Each structure stands twice: as C-alpha cells, then as structure tokens.
Amino acid sequence: MRLKFLGDDPVMLIRKGAEASIFLEEWHGRQVVMKTRLPKAYRVDRLDSSIRLARTSREAHLLHDSKRAGVPTPTVYEVDTATSTIVMDYVNGPRLKEAFFGMDDLNLARTCGLVGSLVGRLHSGGIVHGDLTTSNMILRDGEKLFFIDFGLSGYSSEPEARGVDLLLMSRAFKSTHFALHSRAFKAVLDGYRRVIGRKDTECVLTKMHEIEKRGRYSERTQTSLVPNI
C-alpha cells in the first residue's frame, strides 16, 4: 500500500496500530521509519493535538535516553511537531520473534541472555519499556539486538513497574515460544541479574509473582461473577 503523506513523495505504510502508523521512506538519502500519531476524530481537535504531540515528544526522549543507557534503539533524526511524527533510523533485520526459529541452544541462550542484560540496562537507567515482546526487538546481523516501539514506555525505578516489564516478557515467551519458555526466560533472568544484581533481581521477581497472582485472582473473580445460563 502506497500513499501520500509528508511532502509530495509517496511513502509506504508498513504497520498500523491503534495509536500510530509506521511508514517507510527515503529521507535525505537514508531509508527511515516515520512513526506518526494520526488525528483521532472522537477527540476535540485542540486536545487531540496536545495529546499526540506530548506522546510523540515523550517517545522520542525515551528512545534517546534508552540509547544513553546502553540499549540499542533506532536513532531519532527529527521530531515533526506539526504532524506528531518521529523520523528515525530504519533497523534492517528480523524481529526476534522470527529469529528464534532455527536457533541452536547455544545461540538461544546467548541471545536471551543479551535480552536480559538490555532490559537490565533499561531498568538501571530508570526506564521501563511497557511492551516487552519479541515482536519489539530486532536482531541485526545475527548479533546486535535493537529495542523498538517505546510508545508505552515511561520513567520509573519502582519494583512494580519493573515487575510488569518482566511479566510481559515471560508471557510473550509463553504465548509465542511456549516450547522455549523455561530455558529462554531463565537465560533472560541470568542476563538481567548480571546487570541489576542478585538482590534487586529477587526484589523485582517477587513483585512480578505478586502481579501475576493478582491477575489470576482477578480472572477467577470475573469468571465467578458470570451467571450460569
């Protein structure tokens, strides 16, 4: 699908989400990704513009701060405030979701350990990703891992927020890579522990299990409230 977007040059829509659309384009001789938060008709125009601009600016800062924390992320080239667009580097490579298939045990352990260490760097830098799945990680040249899509990210050093990140990662493995879950997530935690330290890791894991139990309790409660027909 090709369409007109910024300027007069055609751009290609490569992904459309609930909040933003992702376009691929040539920009000053570079292949770039443009993430645009399109207007929402159900919101008042002024409020809509303010929300889109604030979220776009926040995400750009988080991408930059994550890179400063030692986590590879797409380089931000420009933030277009008029269209709530982030122009960033196009990271070429398979998503980790696809790259896992065909990996031998050694590469799987190494890659998952790398995932854990990068999550640890994020958390050490006071950042939580908010959507840690293997769809939001790109493996370039078989060895360098990039984290992408910081639309749900935020700044926090609280064990609760960190626990949510790890729980999302665990659930992503269970839902998408069930056969690999136990060893893959163990390797993630090994890498995380090397960066965060044993004591802080145990604190976060305790919180992660608490959050998981709360979720299960909520699901059981909702089920019990459904009447038998």
N, C-alpha and C positions, 0 to 999 in steps of 0.2 A: 504494500500500500504506500503510495507516494502522495504527498500533499504540499501545499504552500504554507509556510509558517513564518519564520523570521526572514525579513527582507524579501527578495524576489526569487531566491534559489529554492528548489524543491528539497524537502527533507524526507527521511524515511522513518515512519513510526515503527519501532521495534518492540515496544511494550506499552500497554495501557493499564494503569492501576486505578484504584478507587480515588486516589488523591492526585496523582500526577501521571503524565505521559512521558515516555522516553523516546527521543528522536536521535537518529544517526545522521551526521552531516560532515561535509568538508568545511573547515573553518580556518582561514589564514594558512592554507596548505596542510593542515592537520586533520586527521579523522577524529571527530569529537562526538561526545554524547551530550545532548541537551535535555535536561530534566525540567519539565515545565508543569507548573501547577495551573491548570486551566480554570477559568471562572466557573463558579457554581451558581446556577440560575436561582436556586432556592434561598440564597443569601442576599441581604441588602448589599448593593454594589460597594459602598464605602467599607463596610465591614468585611466583605469578601476580599477586597484588595488588601486590606490591612492584614488579614489572616494569612493570605497567600504569601505576601511579602515577608512577614515575620517568620513563617515556617521555612521559606526558601533561604533567608539570611542565616537562620539558625543552623540549617543543614550544612550550608557552606562552611560555617565556622567549625562545626563538628568534624567535617571531613579534614579541614586543615589541622585542627587540634589533635585528631587521631593520628595523622601523619607525624606530627611533632612528638607524639607518644611512642613512636616507633612502629606503627601499624601501617603497612602499605595501603593506600587508598588512591582513587583517581585524583590527579592534580586538578584543582579548580583554576580555570583560566579567567573566568569572568562571571559576574552575577548581574543579570539584566533585571533591574528593578521594575521596569515598565511592563515586562511580561512574566515576572516571577520565574525566571529561568536560570538554571545553573549550567554553564558551559564547562565541561570537564573532559579530561583525557579519556579516550576510548581504550579500555583494557581488553586486549585480544586474548582469548583463551576459553577453555571450557569452564562451566560452573563446576564447583566441587561435587555437586550432585551427580553430574555425568562422569567426572574424572575418577570417582571412586570405583566405578565398574572397570574391571580389568587390572586393578592394582594388586600386587602381591602383598603378603603380610608385612614385609619389611617396609615397603613404601606406604602402606596404610598406617602403620604405627608412626612412621616419621611425619607423615602429613597431618595426622590427627594431633600429634604432639605439637606441631607447629601451630595448628588452630588454637590449642590451649594456651600456648605461650603468647599468641597475639591477643587473645581475649584477656589474658593476664595483664598485658601492657595497656590495653584499653582501660581496664579497671584501675590499674595503678595510676593512670592519668586522670582519674575521676570521670570517666566516660562509660556509659552503658549503651550498648547497641540497640536493644529493644526488639530486634528481629533476627536473632542469630540462627540462621538456617543455612544449609549447604547450597541453597539457591542464591544466597547473597555473598558468596565467596567465589572468586575466580582464580584458577590456577594457571599462571603464565609460565611457559617454557618448562612445565613439569615440576617446578620447584618454588617459584615465588607466588605467595598467596596474597591476594588483594581482598579487602573487605569493601563491599559496596552497599548502597541503599541505606543511608542514615536518616531516612525520613521519620523514623520512630525513636531515634536516639536522643539522649539527654545527658546532663551532667549530674552525677551522683556518686558518692562513695559509700552509700548505705549498703549493708549486707543484704537487705531486702531486694534492692534493685539489682544487685549483682547476682543474687539467687535466682531472680526471674530470668536473667540472661542465660545462666547455666541450665535452668529447667527447659527453656526454649530450645537450647542446643540438644539436650537429651531427647526431648520429644521429636525433634527433627530427625535424629538418628533412628528412633523407634518407628516413625511413620514412613520414612523414605528408605532407610537402610537397616531394616529390622534384623537381618541375619548378622550384621556387623556391629550392632548396637553395643554389646557388652565390652568388647575389646576396643572398639573405636572410642567410646566415651571414656573408658579407663585411660587411654592414651591422651585424650584431651585434658583430663584432670591431672595427669602427670606433668604435661607441659604447663598447665596453669599453676600448679604447685611450685614449679621451679622458678616462676616469676613472682608470684604473690607470697610464697612461703607457706609452710605447713599449717601454722596456727590460723592465719587468715583464711586459708582454703577451707579448713574444717569449719570455721565460723560461717562461711558462705554456704557450704554444703548443708549444714544444719538448717540454715534458713531456707534453702532450696527444698529440703524434705518437708519443712513446715508448710511452705506454699503449696506443695504437691498434695499434702494431706488436706489442706483447706479446700482445694479444688475438688478432691474426691468427695469430701463431706457435702459440698455444695451440690454436686451432681446427684448424690444419693437423696438429698433433701428435696431437690426439684422433682426427682423421679417419684418420690413418695407422695408428692402433692398432686400428681396426675391421677384423676379419678378413673376407676375401672368402669368401662362402658360395656 
